[in-house]
Amino acid sequence: MVPDRDLPAEVRAAFRQALGAEPAGLYRAPGRVNLIGEHTDYNEGFVLPMAIDRAVVVAAAPRTDRQVRLLAVDVEDQVAAFALDGLQPDPRARWANYVRGVLALLERAGHRLPGLDLAYAGDVPIGAGLSSSAAVEVAVATAANQLLGLGLRPLELARLSQQAEHEFAGTQCGLMDQLISAAGVEGHALLIDFQSITWQPVPLPADKAIVVCDTGKRRGLADSAYNERRAQCEEGARRLGVPSLRALDVASFEDRALELPPLLRRRVRHVVHENARTRRAAEALRAGDPALFGRLMNESHASLRDLYEVSSEELDLMAALAQAQPGCWGARMTGGGFGGCAVALVDRDALDAFLPAVAGGYERQAQRRPALYVCRASAGAGPVAQR
Ligand code: GLA
């Protein structure tokens, strides 16, 4: 199921029509799927995401009057116009806040921008947990960086995109989504360590497919639950007297687990074990051991469901259906949770049976049509090759 839109052609045409000129450049930033390591990034832990072959594409041109004109092709060709001075979130046009946020943060970092015309479109499903908002942020940051020669590296682009999300969209997200969108490597997942903030590409096996299974259930109330989980982790670390949950390995935590009340104990146990699973999973990939990798995915799902309590009926059903298919090594919910997608590791030669079995089973039992995507690991943000 290859994305069928020609995003560069669409944004170029929309830019010309609405803004009356040719764009000076086109830039893209991908969405992501996380293979394992969930709710660990904001605890200085490990994650293993890959950038996917679905992205946001931005057409951009500089202006000289410190004004921004912004066209969202997918939001019914909505246009916003605003000045770079005194940028604030706009509660009446929330879709534009990711862009406002990125531009405000660039300015705060000392880059005085001349003004920009921007048009963007994307094929990362919105609200599905595949980081469509990070893709918008990183695409706009990349466009400004490259078009205006700001000299920012992927980590800096990711950091200011994350800060834009905190201040302009109100989610206290970690850095994973923006960093993988900025720094992804084709054909690889990245094992990212959020203590040192360093990463290593881990090659994905050519004979296995990464299948993203969208439950169709969107994430209502996810932001407040997310911020609450984050606060619980901080409280757990405080009570155990460690700077972050990363300081605890499985043995040292389990020795002290009873010091925590039951709810915090569940939350912290998930994070500590998930960090261990993620490192083992990266080793399993490198060692060509899909059976171990898949088992760790399944354990991660159970932990997110039972200990971290961020799964949903739909995600549990999807993961169970995927796990039950021949040629599927493992499956789990992915992203923040409460809705969105599961991810499965599947033998390529089993896909013809896997896809209809999971889609059909889910539709019958959930009374909702899912969307299944076989994803390729793509490169991080950059210019779109001009044809
Ligand atoms: C969301 C956040 C990420 C990360 C995941 C959970 O995607 O944006 O920073 O915390 O949830 O792993």
Boltz pocket constraint, residues with backbone or C-beta under 6 A from the ligand:
constraints:
  - pocket:
      binder: B
      contacts: [[A, 37], [A, 38], [A, 39], [A, 40], [A, 41], [A, 42], [A, 129], [A, 173], [A, 174], [A, 175], [A, 176], [A, 177], [A, 335], [A, 336], [A, 337]]
      max_distance: 6.0
